[in-house]
Structure formats: C-alpha cells, structure tokens
Amino acid sequence: MKRLWVTLAAAVACTVATSCTTARQQIPKIIHEQADAWNRGDIDAFMQPYWKSPELTFSSTRGVTKGWQTVCDGYKRRYPTRADMGTLTFSDLTVRELGPRAALVLGRWKIDRGAPIGGVFSLVWRMIDGRWVIVHDHTSADNPAPPPRPNNRLIACLYPAPSTRDLPSD
C-alpha cells in the first residue's frame, strides 16, 4: 500500500512539474506566434490563443470587454488595415506559474507604425482542453509625456488681468 502512495505521489509531482515547465516553455512561444500573426495582418490567427468563450475578459483604458467575439471585433474595428496594425513586438516576458494549470504572464508590447506606441500587459492563462489559453488580458498603453506646464508669470505679462479701472461703469 505504501508503494502505491509513493507511486501516486510521484505521478502527481511529475504532472505538476510538467505542466509548469510546459507553461514556461509553451506560452512565450505562443505569444511570439501571436506577434507573427499580427505582423501578417491576421487578427483571426492573433486571437487563436484567447479562450473562445463569452467569459473571456479584456481590460484596458476603455474599460472591461467581455467575450471572445467582442474582443476580436474590437481589434478589427481599431485596426482595420494592415497599415493601421503596424509591426508588433513583445518583450520582457515573465511567466509565473499559479498552479499546474494556470499562469500569469507579464510583459511589454510595442507597435511600430510611424510613431511607435507601447505599454505593458498582464495575461492570465489556463490550461483548458489540453491547451494554454488566455482567459484574461489587461493591456495598458504607456502614458505619453505630459505637456509642458505653462509659465504663469509669462502668461500674466502677456495677458494681464483687467483692473477694476478698465471695467465699464454702470
């Protein structure tokens, strides 16, 4: 009986270790395949790693979007042409196992199309039906540098406030 428990414990440990190793090895590969699909102008292929479910969530400055089809439609609306899509790259990927069938991925994204834009993302991945899928995506754009603050003294010199002498009398 003891031998059965040791064998069972070893099998479970092996399964857990394999799932975690698989996450660290497979997810970055899938993410780079997404970039390749994007750079071909193929949003449908880019969307393949996303969980094809109404429970998929996508968070950004626009709020929370729910559902695979809604997320896909949003990408197609914001990037209607290959030129609008630019060239996508992902970098600084970190895969953190949350268990044998879940992972958190952090990274940076950049799209070059004239003036480059970029930001950070966090993706929650789950192993569903034998494949890693994104169940939640939170993507944020880097904030552009704020505009320079006005020099209030210069503005006051150029546009002095009217004095009460300058106001018409009743």
GUGU-954620 format. One record per residue: residue in one letter; residue number from 1; x, y, z of N, C-alpha, C in turn. Coordinates in pm, 1 decimal, padded with zeros to 6 digits. Layout:
% GUGU-954620
ROBA   rest    nr       n_c1       n_c2       n_c3      ca_c1      ca_c2      ca_c3       c_c1       c_c2       c_c3
ROBA      A   NUM          X          Y          Z          X          Y          Z          X          Y          Z
...
This chain:
% GUGU-954620
ROBA   rest    nr       n_c1       n_c2       n_c3      ca_c1      ca_c2      ca_c3       c_c1       c_c2       c_c3
ROBA      M     1    00082.6   -00119.7    00000.0    00000.0    00000.0    00000.0    00086.8    00125.8    00000.0
ROBA      K     2    00193.9    00121.1    00080.9    00284.8    00236.0    00087.1    00345.9    00263.1   -00050.5
ROBA      R     3    00379.6    00155.5   -00118.3    00439.2    00168.1   -00251.5    00341.9    00236.3   -00348.9
ROBA      L     4    00212.8    00205.3   -00339.3    00110.7    00266.4   -00423.4    00105.0    00416.8   -00399.0
ROBA      W     5    00108.8    00459.1   -00271.7    00104.5    00601.7   -00239.1    00228.3    00674.5   -00290.8
ROBA      V     6    00343.7    00613.7   -00279.2    00467.5    00675.0   -00329.2    00459.6    00689.7   -00480.3
ROBA      T     7    00412.7    00586.5   -00548.1    00398.5    00591.6   -00694.3    00298.1    00698.4   -00735.0
ROBA      L     8    00185.4    00704.4   -00664.7    00082.8    00803.5   -00693.7    00135.7    00945.8   -00669.4
ROBA      A     9    00204.9    00967.0   -00557.5    00262.3    01098.3   -00526.9    00365.1    01138.2   -00632.4
ROBA      A    10    00446.7    01045.5   -00677.1    00546.4    01074.4   -00780.4    00478.5    01110.5   -00912.3
ROBA      A    11    00370.5    01041.5   -00945.8    00298.2    01070.8   -01070.5    00237.5    01210.2   -01066.1
ROBA      V    12    00178.1    01247.2   -00949.7    00119.2    01381.0   -00935.9    00228.1    01487.1   -00944.0
ROBA      A    13    00339.1    01467.1   -00874.4    00450.1    01563.7   -00877.9    00503.1    01579.7   -01019.5
ROBA      C    14    00514.5    01470.8   -01091.2    00562.2    01476.3   -01229.1    00465.4    01554.2   -01315.8
ROBA      T    15    00335.8    01530.2   -01298.4    00234.7    01602.3   -01376.2    00240.5    01750.4   -01347.4
ROBA      V    16    00251.2    01789.4   -01220.2    00259.4    01930.6   -01182.6    00384.2    01993.7   -01242.0
ROBA      A    17    00499.0    01927.9   -01227.0    00624.3    01982.5   -01280.0    00617.9    01995.9   -01431.5
ROBA      T    18    00560.0    01896.3   -01499.0    00549.4    01901.8   -01644.6    00460.1    02016.8   -01688.4
ROBA      S    19    00347.3    02038.7   -01619.9    00257.6    02148.6   -01655.7    00326.8    02282.6   -01639.2
ROBA      C    20    00401.9    02298.8   -01529.1    00470.7    02426.0   -01506.3    00580.1    02447.6   -01609.3
ROBA      T    21    00658.3    02342.1   -01636.4    00762.1    02354.2   -01738.4    00697.4    02383.5   -01872.4
ROBA      T    22    00586.9    02318.1   -01900.4    00517.2    02341.0   -02025.3    00472.6    02486.1   -02035.3
ROBA      A    23    00421.3    02542.6   -01926.3    00378.7    02683.1   -01928.5    00497.1    02773.6   -01961.0
ROBA      R    24    00608.1    02753.0   -01892.1    00726.0    02838.8   -01914.8    00781.5    02822.8   -02055.1
ROBA      Q    25    00767.3    02704.6   -02111.7    00820.5    02681.1   -02245.4    00721.0    02716.9   -02355.1
ROBA      Q    26    00594.4    02679.9   -02334.8    00496.9    02695.1   -02442.2    00440.4    02835.9   -02454.5
ROBA      I    27    00410.6    02900.9   -02342.9    00341.9    03029.8   -02350.4    00424.5    03135.8   -02423.5
ROBA      P    28    00554.6    03152.8   -02394.3    00630.3    03252.2   -02473.6    00629.5    03220.8   -02623.7
ROBA      K    29    00634.1    03093.6   -02658.0    00628.4    03054.5   -02799.6    00494.7    03096.2   -02860.6
ROBA      I    30    00385.8    03072.9   -02786.6    00252.7    03110.3   -02835.3    00243.2    03261.6   -02852.7
ROBA      I    31    00298.0    03336.4   -02758.1    00293.5    03482.7   -02765.1    00370.6    03532.9   -02887.1
ROBA      H    32    00486.1    03473.7   -02915.4    00561.4    03515.3   -03033.5    00489.8    03475.1   -03162.9
ROBA      E    33    00418.4    03364.2   -03161.0    00335.3    03327.5   -03276.7    00222.9    03429.1   -03296.1
ROBA      Q    34    00169.5    03482.4   -03184.8    00067.6    03587.9   -03195.5    00125.9    03709.5   -03266.9
ROBA      A    35    00246.6    03749.6   -03229.0    00309.8    03865.2   -03293.6    00329.1    03838.5   -03442.6
ROBA      D    36    00370.2    03717.3   -03477.9    00386.5    03683.2   -03620.1    00253.6    03695.5   -03693.9
ROBA      A    37    00145.6    03648.1   -03633.5    00013.3    03657.4   -03696.7   -00025.9    03803.8   -03713.8
ROBA      W    38   -00004.7    03884.4   -03610.3   -00035.8    04028.3   -03616.7    00041.3    04093.1   -03731.7
ROBA      N    39    00168.7    04060.5   -03740.6    00255.1    04123.7   -03841.1    00223.8    04076.0   -03982.7
ROBA      R    40    00147.9    03968.3   -03995.8    00094.9    03925.8   -04126.5   -00039.1    03992.0   -04155.9
ROBA      G    41   -00094.5    04063.3   -04055.4   -00225.6    04125.0   -04071.7   -00340.0    04029.7   -04044.5
ROBA      D    42   -00314.3    03921.5   -03971.4   -00412.3    03815.8   -03948.9   -00464.4    03821.5   -03804.6
ROBA      I    43   -00565.2    03905.1   -03781.3   -00621.1    03919.5   -03646.3   -00687.7    03789.8   -03600.6
ROBA      D    44   -00749.4    03715.2   -03692.3   -00812.4    03589.1   -03653.0   -00709.2    03491.8   -03595.7
ROBA      A    45   -00591.8    03481.5   -03657.7   -00485.7    03394.6   -03604.6   -00429.0    03452.7   -03474.8
ROBA      F    46   -00417.7    03584.5   -03466.9   -00372.5    03650.1   -03343.7   -00463.6    03614.5   -03226.5
ROBA      M    47   -00592.6    03601.3   -03251.7   -00691.9    03573.7   -03147.5   -00698.6    03426.0   -03106.5
ROBA      Q    48   -00633.6    03335.8   -03178.8   -00645.8    03192.7   -03150.2   -00606.9    03154.4   -03007.3
ROBA      P    49   -00505.4    03215.0   -02945.3   -00472.6    03175.7   -02807.3   -00573.6    03225.2   -02703.2
ROBA      Y    50   -00661.7    03314.9   -02741.5   -00761.8    03362.5   -02645.9   -00869.2    03255.1   -02628.1
ROBA      W    51   -00920.1    03243.3   -02506.2   -01026.0    03149.4   -02472.3   -01150.3    03186.7   -02551.5
ROBA      K    52   -01194.7    03099.1   -02636.0   -01311.0    03127.3   -02721.3   -01436.6    03105.1   -02638.5
ROBA      S    53   -01465.0    03204.8   -02553.4   -01575.0    03192.8   -02457.4   -01632.1    03330.8   -02428.2
ROBA      P    54   -01759.6    03337.7   -02394.4   -01816.7    03465.4   -02351.0   -01760.3    03508.9   -02215.1
ROBA      E    55   -01687.6    03419.4   -02146.7   -01627.9    03451.2   -02017.2   -01489.9    03517.1   -02029.0
ROBA      L    56   -01431.5    03522.0   -02149.7   -01304.1    03590.9   -02168.9   -01320.9    03737.9   -02129.3
ROBA      T    57   -01221.0    03793.6   -02059.2   -01225.2    03936.3   -02024.8   -01099.0    04005.5   -02074.5
ROBA      F    58   -01117.6    04131.0   -02116.8   -01008.5    04215.2   -02166.1   -01023.9    04351.6   -02100.2
ROBA      S    59   -00923.0    04393.6   -02025.6   -00926.8    04522.9   -01956.9   -00824.9    04617.7   -02018.0
ROBA      S    60   -00868.3    04742.7   -02035.3   -00779.3    04847.1   -02086.5   -00833.4    04981.3   -02038.1
ROBA      T    61   -00777.0    05088.8   -02089.3   -00827.2    05221.2   -02051.7   -00970.1    05242.4   -02100.1
ROBA      R    62   -01014.5    05162.4   -02195.2   -01152.7    05171.4   -02244.6   -01251.7    05101.7   -02151.4
ROBA      G    63   -01201.3    05029.1   -02052.0   -01288.1    04955.8   -01960.7   -01269.8    04805.8   -01978.2
ROBA      V    64   -01369.0    04729.7   -01936.2   -01363.5    04584.1   -01944.3   -01454.5    04536.8   -02057.2
ROBA      T    65   -01397.7    04455.0   -02145.0   -01472.2    04394.9   -02255.3   -01486.0    04246.6   -02224.4
ROBA      K    66   -01603.9    04192.5   -02246.3   -01627.8    04050.7   -02218.2   -01663.4    03976.9   -02345.8
ROBA      G    67   -01607.7    03857.4   -02357.9   -01641.6    03769.0   -02468.6   -01540.1    03771.5   -02581.3
ROBA      W    68   -01508.5    03650.5   -02630.5   -01409.5    03636.8   -02737.0   -01448.9    03716.6   -02861.6
ROBA      Q    69   -01571.8    03702.6   -02904.9   -01613.7    03769.9   -03028.1   -01607.8    03920.9   -03013.3
ROBA      T    70   -01646.9    03973.1   -02898.6   -01644.1    04117.5   -02875.6   -01500.9    04169.8   -02877.3
ROBA      V    71   -01409.5    04094.9   -02815.7   -01268.0    04134.5   -02816.4   -01214.3    04132.4   -02959.2
ROBA      C    72   -01243.8    04026.6   -03033.1   -01198.3    04014.9   -03172.2   -01253.3    04129.6   -03257.4
ROBA      D    73   -01381.6    04158.1   -03243.0   -01444.1    04267.4   -03318.6   -01379.2    04401.3   -03283.8
ROBA      G    74   -01344.7    04419.5   -03157.0   -01279.1    04543.4   -03115.3   -01144.0    04560.8   -03182.2
ROBA      Y    75   -01064.6    04453.5   -03187.7   -00935.2    04460.8   -03257.9   -00957.2    04495.9   -03405.1
ROBA      K    76   -01053.0    04431.6   -03469.2   -01076.6    04456.6   -03611.8   -01126.3    04598.8   -03636.7
ROBA      R    77   -01201.5    04653.5   -03542.4   -01251.2    04790.8   -03556.8   -01136.7    04892.3   -03538.1
ROBA      R    78   -01050.1    04868.3   -03439.6   -00940.4    04962.3   -03412.7   -00825.5    04948.9   -03512.4
ROBA      Y    79   -00812.3    04833.1   -03576.0   -00701.8    04807.7   -03669.2   -00758.2    04752.9   -03800.2
ROBA      P    80   -00829.3    04835.5   -03878.3   -00898.6    04783.9   -03997.0   -00806.3    04747.6   -04113.4
ROBA      T    81   -00685.2    04802.9   -04117.4   -00596.0    04773.2   -04229.2   -00461.2    04725.5   -04175.7
ROBA      R    82   -00385.9    04662.3   -04262.8   -00250.9    04615.4   -04226.9   -00165.0    04734.3   -04185.0
ROBA      A    83   -00178.3    04848.3   -04251.0   -00100.2    04967.5   -04215.7   -00136.3    05016.3   -04075.4
ROBA      D    84   -00264.1    05010.0   -04039.0   -00305.4    05050.0   -03904.6   -00245.3    04958.6   -03798.3
ROBA      M    85   -00222.3    04833.1   -03834.0   -00170.6    04736.0   -03736.9   -00023.6    04757.6   -03705.7
ROBA      G    86    00053.0    04808.6   -03801.2    00195.4    04828.2   -03776.6    00266.6    04696.2   -03751.8
ROBA      T    87    00382.8    04705.2   -03685.5    00461.9    04587.5   -03653.6    00464.7    04570.5   -03502.2
ROBA      L    88    00416.7    04456.8   -03454.8    00404.7    04428.6   -03312.4    00524.1    04348.5   -03262.7
ROBA      T    89    00577.2    04389.4   -03148.4    00678.5    04309.3   -03079.6    00641.1    04299.1   -02932.2
ROBA      F    90    00674.7    04185.3   -02873.3    00658.7    04163.1   -02730.5    00797.6    04148.2   -02669.9
ROBA      S    91    00814.7    04196.4   -02547.7    00943.9    04183.6   -02480.3    00923.7    04171.3   -02330.2
ROBA      D    92    01033.4    04146.1   -02260.6    01036.0    04138.3   -02113.9    00931.5    04041.2   -02059.2
ROBA      L    93    00915.7    03927.2   -02125.4    00815.6    03829.9   -02081.9    00859.8    03759.5   -01953.9
ROBA      T    94    00767.1    03751.8   -01860.0    00786.6    03676.6   -01735.4    00666.1    03585.4   -01718.6
ROBA      V    95    00691.6    03455.7   -01706.4    00585.0    03358.6   -01686.1    00592.2    03312.1   -01541.1
ROBA      R    96    00483.1    03330.2   -01468.0    00474.0    03285.8   -01328.4    00363.7    03181.0   -01318.8
ROBA      E    97    00402.4    03060.7   -01273.9    00303.4    02955.1   -01258.2    00216.0    02985.6   -01137.3
ROBA      L    98    00086.0    02976.1   -01153.8   -00008.5    02995.6   -01044.9   -00060.4    02861.1   -00995.1
ROBA      G    99   -00015.8    02755.9   -01056.9   -00056.1    02619.7   -01026.0   -00026.5    02535.2   -01147.4
ROBA      P   100   -00065.7    02409.3   -01145.0   -00033.2    02322.0   -01257.8   -00109.4    02354.5   -01386.2
ROBA      R   101   -00218.8    02429.6   -01375.4   -00299.2    02456.4   -01494.2   -00329.6    02604.2   -01511.3
ROBA      A   102   -00246.6    02690.2   -01449.5   -00269.5    02834.8   -01461.5   -00136.6    02908.7   -01454.5
ROBA      A   103   -00130.1    03021.4   -01524.5   -00007.6    03101.5   -01525.4   -00042.6    03248.6   -01544.1
ROBA      L   104    00045.0    03332.6   -01492.0    00036.4    03477.4   -01511.9    00156.3    03517.2   -01594.7
ROBA      V   105    00131.8    03593.4   -01701.4    00240.4    03639.8   -01787.1    00240.8    03792.1   -01785.8
ROBA      L   106    00357.3    03849.1   -01757.2    00377.0    03993.3   -01761.6    00471.8    04024.0   -01875.4
ROBA      G   107    00452.9    04139.5   -01937.4    00543.1    04176.4   -02046.0    00516.2    04315.6   -02098.1
ROBA      R   108    00589.3    04348.7   -02201.4    00574.7    04477.3   -02269.6    00536.0    04451.1   -02414.8
ROBA      W   109    00461.5    04545.5   -02474.1    00425.1    04538.2   -02614.8    00464.6    04669.7   -02681.6
ROBA      K   110    00490.1    04662.5   -02811.0    00521.6    04783.4   -02888.2    00470.7    04763.4   -03029.7
ROBA      I   111    00406.9    04866.5   -03082.9    00364.3    04866.4   -03222.7    00435.2    04981.4   -03292.1
ROBA      D   112    00510.5    04947.4   -03396.3    00576.3    05049.5   -03478.0    00490.8    05075.5   -03599.9
ROBA      R   113    00446.8    05199.0   -03612.8    00371.7    05244.3   -03731.3    00384.7    05395.5   -03735.3
ROBA      G   114    00494.0    05442.0   -03789.2    00522.8    05584.9   -03780.1    00575.5    05612.2   -03641.4
ROBA      A   115    00495.9    05675.4   -03559.1    00534.8    05698.4   -03419.9    00500.0    05571.5   -03340.0
ROBA      P   116    00599.5    05509.2   -03276.2    00569.3    05385.6   -03203.5    00483.6    05411.0   -03079.7
ROBA      I   117    00399.4    05312.3   -03048.9    00322.5    05314.2   -02924.9    00354.4    05185.0   -02851.6
ROBA      G   118    00333.5    05183.4   -02723.7    00363.2    05062.4   -02648.9    00309.0    05070.7   -02509.4
ROBA      G   119    00336.0    04966.7   -02434.2    00289.8    04962.9   -02296.7    00319.5    04829.2   -02233.2
ROBA      V   120    00240.4    04797.0   -02131.9    00258.3    04673.7   -02056.2    00131.4    04590.2   -02063.2
ROBA      F   121    00146.9    04461.3   -02032.2    00029.8    04373.9   -02027.6    00049.2    04268.8   -01920.2
ROBA      S   122   -00063.2    04219.0   -01872.1   -00064.4    04100.1   -01786.8   -00171.7    04007.8   -01842.0
ROBA      L   123   -00135.9    03883.0   -01856.8   -00225.8    03782.8   -01913.7   -00242.6    03668.8   -01814.7
ROBA      V   124   -00365.6    03629.5   -01790.7   -00392.5    03510.6   -01711.5   -00421.1    03397.9   -01810.0
ROBA      W   125   -00341.4    03292.6   -01800.5   -00353.5    03176.2   -01887.9   -00403.6    03057.1   -01807.5
ROBA      R   126   -00483.7    02973.8   -01872.2   -00527.6    02847.7   -01812.0   -00511.2    02735.9   -01913.8
ROBA      M   127   -00482.9    02619.1   -01863.1   -00480.0    02500.2   -01948.0   -00623.9    02449.8   -01955.8
ROBA      I   128   -00684.4    02460.6   -02073.7   -00822.2    02417.0   -02094.7   -00823.1    02322.8   -02215.2
ROBA      D   129   -00880.7    02208.2   -02195.8   -00887.8    02106.4   -02301.7   -00751.3    02077.9   -02363.7
ROBA      G   130   -00649.0    02072.3   -02277.9   -00515.7    02034.4   -02323.6   -00435.5    02143.5   -02390.7
ROBA      R   131   -00482.9    02268.2   -02387.9   -00403.9    02376.4   -02448.5   -00408.3    02500.3   -02360.6
ROBA      W   132   -00300.1    02578.3   -02367.6   -00292.0    02702.9   -02291.8   -00371.8    02809.8   -02364.3
ROBA      V   133   -00462.8    02876.4   -02289.3   -00543.2    02984.6   -02347.0   -00542.7    03104.8   -02252.8
ROBA      I   134   -00556.8    03222.6   -02311.8   -00565.8    03346.8   -02235.3   -00710.4    03361.4   -02189.4
ROBA      V   135   -00731.4    03371.3   -02057.4   -00866.6    03389.7   -02006.4   -00890.0    03533.8   -01962.1
ROBA      H   136   -00781.5    03607.3   -01939.9   -00793.1    03749.9   -01907.2   -00670.3    03823.1   -01958.9
ROBA      D   137   -00693.0    03937.7   -02021.8   -00587.4    04022.6   -02076.6   -00607.9    04162.3   -02020.5
ROBA      H   138   -00505.8    04216.0   -01956.8   -00508.3    04355.7   -01912.6   -00392.4    04424.7   -01982.2
ROBA      T   139   -00425.0    04511.9   -02075.4   -00324.5    04581.2   -02155.2   -00336.7    04730.6   -02132.7
ROBA      S   140   -00223.0    04794.5   -02107.1   -00220.0    04938.7   -02084.8   -00114.4    05002.1   -02173.6
ROBA      A   141   -00147.0    05117.5   -02226.6   -00050.9    05193.9   -02306.0    00033.4    05278.8   -02211.9
ROBA      D   142    00160.0    05297.1   -02250.0    00244.8    05389.2   -02175.2    00184.1    05527.7   -02184.8
ROBA      N   143    00191.4    05601.5   -02077.7    00141.6    05738.9   -02080.9    00241.5    05826.0   -02154.6
ROBA      P   144    00194.1    05903.9   -02250.7    00286.9    05996.2   -02316.0    00331.2    06100.3   -02214.3
ROBA      A   145    00444.0    06162.5   -02243.2    00493.1    06267.3   -02153.6    00388.1    06377.6   -02144.4
ROBA      P   146    00363.7    06427.3   -02023.2    00263.5    06533.7   -02011.2    00311.4    06659.9   -02082.3
ROBA      P   147    00218.2    06739.8   -02131.1    00260.3    06864.2   -02197.8    00329.6    06954.6   -02096.2
ROBA      P   148    00419.2    07038.4   -02144.2    00487.7    07127.5   -02050.5    00387.5    07218.6   -01980.2
ROBA      R   149    00415.9    07245.5   -01854.7    00327.9    07333.5   -01778.5    00349.7    07476.9   -01824.9
ROBA      P   150    00245.0    07554.0   -01831.2    00261.3    07692.9   -01875.2    00339.0    07773.0   -01771.1
ROBA      N   151    00413.4    07869.8   -01821.2    00485.4    07961.7   -01733.8    00385.9    08072.9   -01698.0
ROBA      N   152    00330.1    08064.4   -01577.8    00223.3    08156.4   -01538.9    00269.2    08301.7   -01534.8
ROBA      R   153    00396.1    08326.9   -01499.1    00443.9    08466.8   -01496.8    00447.5    08524.6   -01637.4
ROBA      L   154    00490.8    08442.0   -01732.7    00495.4    08490.1   -01870.7    00353.8    08517.0   -01921.1
ROBA      I   155    00261.5    08428.3   -01890.2    00122.6    08448.1   -01932.7    00066.4    08575.3   -01870.0
ROBA      A   156    00096.2    08599.1   -01742.6    00046.2    08719.7   -01674.3    00101.7    08845.7   -01738.8
ROBA      C   157    00227.5    08841.5   -01786.2    00285.6    08959.2   -01853.1    00220.3    08983.3   -01988.9
ROBA      L   158    00196.9    08874.3   -02062.6    00139.8    08888.7   -02195.8   -00009.5    08920.0   -02192.3
ROBA      Y   159   -00077.7    08865.6   -02095.8   -00222.0    08882.7   -02085.6   -00258.8    08926.6   -01943.9
ROBA      P   160   -00231.5    09051.2   -01910.1   -00260.4    09094.2   -01772.8   -00410.5    09092.8   -01746.8
ROBA      A   161   -00443.6    09059.6   -01622.7   -00584.1    09060.4   -01581.7   -00633.5    09204.0   -01581.9
ROBA      P   162   -00754.9    09225.2   -01625.5   -00806.0    09363.1   -01626.9   -00818.6    09414.9   -01483.9
ROBA      S   163   -00785.5    09540.1   -01467.0   -00802.8    09600.3   -01334.3   -00944.4    09656.2   -01327.3
ROBA      T   164   -00985.2    09689.6   -01208.3   -01120.4    09744.0   -01193.3   -01134.2    09877.2   -01263.6
ROBA      R   165   -01023.7    09950.1   -01285.8   -01029.7    10077.2   -01360.5   -01069.8    10055.6   -01504.4
ROBA      D   166   -01032.2    09935.9   -01559.7   -01058.7    09910.3   -01700.4   -01202.0    09862.9   -01728.2
ROBA      L   167   -01275.1    09835.6   -01620.3   -01411.4    09784.2   -01639.2   -01507.3    09900.9   -01661.0
ROBA      P   168   -01604.1    09883.2   -01749.6   -01701.7    09991.4   -01772.6   -01782.8    10015.0   -01646.2
ROBA      S   169   -01818.0    10137.4   -01625.1   -01900.8    10169.1   -01508.1   -02045.5    10165.2   -01549.5
ROBA      D   170   -02132.1    10144.1   -01451.0   -02275.9    10136.5   -01481.0   -02335.8    10269.0   -01502.6
